[in-house]
Amino acid sequence: MTGGFSAEDDLSRAVEAVLFAAAEPLSIADIRMHAGDFDVGAVLGRLRDVYRGRGIELVERGGRWQFQTAPDLAHLLRRTREEPRKLSRAAVETLAIIAYHEPVSRAEVEAIRGVQISKGTLDVLMEAGWVRPAGRREAPGRPITYATTPGFLVHFGLQSRRDLPGIDELKAAGLLDPVDLAMSAVQLESDDDSA
């Protein structure tokens, strides 16, 4: 009994397990360190024959062994890898304005933010699937309006826009910074003066 294994099947299973769990291809010496001192090369040869023609196969590249998808099936596993992107502050503010005031035009978003938004900001939000064009406003120039999408609700775990937090909830969560709070107070005072 070498390496704690007694049967040919046990040796094959040990080598399979080591290769399957490995994060990278392994040399025979690497496999031997994990599975024990036996003729690892002979076991690898048997395993290569067993896996030939299957969905995965055992291959050797540069003296290192690994399981890989059969080349004729690799297309089944290819997919576009999404890279998470962090939204800029302008994009977050624009998204919040659209969510709370939809449908809203670019000019209305700019009036609320107090600065112009670049076209790229809206493009990023539309590319993310959170904002969509919502038609045109019946006003001079017929500006395009924007609204949130069902994807926005799904991503943020909302049943509807009514589930968006109110100002008191945002304050309690510490999500409004002092500048936001001051601007909110000024807006409330100006609303009271005009009433």
SULNOR-V508846 format. One record per pair of residues at least 24 apart in sequence whose C-alpha atoms are under 6 Angstrom apart, sorted by the first residue. I is the first residue (numbers start at 0). J is the second residue. Records with the same first field share a line. If there is no record, write none. Layout:
I: J + J
//
This chain:
2: 35 + 36
11: 42
24: 63 + 64 + 65
25: 63 + 64
26: 62 + 63
90: 120
97: 146
98: 147
101: 146
102: 144 + 145 + 146
103: 144 + 145
104: 143 + 144
//
